[in-house]
Amino acid sequence: MIRNGFGQQRSCWVANRITAGQHRLNDLVLNEPAVSRFHFMIVSDPELHLFYLIDMHSLNGTWLNGRLVTRMEVLRDGDRIQIGKTLRLDVQLNS
């Protein structure tokens, strides 16, 4: 689920991978000032039943649970991805 600081929210599903950013070619288009054209990617590993977060060399960085993402990070249920001060994505994994 994606929420911004103005109370707006929406959900998205990840099958194999999604890209997120301001550019229209992303799977998830995020029109927020702090978001880069191609900001981050989430990829799945179906054999291990894991999802990974990868920052795509964004200008403002991608944060996971308050820490700057500098390498591929495993996502867990309840994690929070944040970009800037107003955009956050709450991770909900289905088992």
C-alpha positions as CSV (number, residue, x, y, z in Angstrom):
1,M,0.0,0.0,0.0
2,I,1.3,3.5,-0.9
3,R,0.4,6.4,1.3
4,N,1.4,10.1,1.0
5,G,1.4,12.7,3.7
6,F,-2.0,14.0,2.4
7,G,-3.9,10.9,3.3
8,Q,-4.1,9.5,-0.3
9,Q,-3.3,5.8,-0.7
10,R,-3.4,3.0,-3.2
11,S,-2.2,-0.6,-3.5
12,C,0.0,-2.5,-6.0
13,W,0.9,-6.1,-6.5
14,V,4.3,-7.5,-7.4
15,A,4.4,-10.6,-9.6
16,N,8.0,-10.8,-10.9
17,R,9.2,-7.2,-10.5
18,I,8.0,-3.7,-10.5
19,T,9.8,-0.4,-11.1
20,A,8.7,2.8,-9.5
21,G,9.5,6.5,-10.3
22,Q,8.2,9.6,-12.0
23,H,8.7,8.3,-15.6
24,R,5.7,6.9,-17.4
25,L,7.5,3.7,-18.3
26,N,7.6,2.6,-14.7
27,D,5.1,0.0,-13.5
28,L,4.2,2.3,-10.6
29,V,4.3,6.0,-11.5
30,L,4.9,8.2,-8.5
31,N,4.4,11.9,-9.2
32,E,6.0,13.4,-6.1
33,P,8.9,16.0,-6.1
34,A,11.3,13.8,-4.2
35,V,10.9,10.8,-6.6
36,S,13.5,10.2,-9.3
37,R,12.5,9.2,-12.9
38,F,13.5,5.6,-12.1
39,H,13.7,5.5,-8.3
40,F,13.5,1.9,-7.0
41,M,12.7,-1.7,-8.1
42,I,11.1,-4.6,-6.2
43,V,11.9,-8.1,-7.5
44,S,10.7,-11.5,-6.4
45,D,12.5,-14.7,-6.0
46,P,9.7,-17.3,-6.3
47,E,12.0,-20.2,-5.4
48,L,12.9,-18.7,-2.0
49,H,9.6,-16.9,-1.6
50,L,11.4,-13.6,-1.1
51,F,11.1,-10.0,-2.3
52,Y,14.0,-7.6,-2.7
53,L,14.2,-3.8,-2.7
54,I,16.8,-2.2,-5.0
55,D,17.4,1.6,-5.2
56,M,18.0,2.6,-8.9
57,H,20.6,5.3,-8.1
58,S,17.9,7.8,-7.1
59,L,18.9,11.3,-6.3
60,N,17.1,11.4,-2.9
61,G,17.6,7.8,-1.9
62,T,15.2,5.1,-0.9
63,W,14.8,4.3,2.8
64,L,13.8,1.0,4.4
65,N,12.6,1.2,8.0
66,G,14.5,4.5,8.5
67,R,17.8,3.3,6.9
68,L,19.2,4.4,3.5
69,V,19.1,1.5,1.0
70,T,22.7,1.1,-0.4
71,R,22.4,-2.5,-1.6
72,M,19.7,-5.1,-2.4
73,E,17.5,-5.5,0.8
74,V,15.1,-8.3,1.6
75,L,11.6,-7.1,2.2
76,R,9.6,-8.4,5.2
77,D,6.0,-8.1,6.1
78,G,5.4,-4.8,7.9
79,D,8.5,-3.0,6.4
80,R,8.2,0.6,5.4
81,I,9.8,2.1,2.3
82,Q,10.1,5.9,2.3
83,I,11.0,8.5,-0.3
84,G,11.2,12.1,0.9
85,K,9.0,13.2,3.8
86,T,5.6,12.5,2.5
87,L,5.7,9.2,0.4
88,R,5.8,5.9,2.1
89,L,5.0,2.3,1.0
90,D,3.9,-0.2,3.7
91,V,4.9,-3.7,2.7
92,Q,2.2,-6.4,3.2
93,L,3.3,-9.9,2.1
94,N,0.8,-12.7,1.6
95,S,1.8,-16.1,2.8
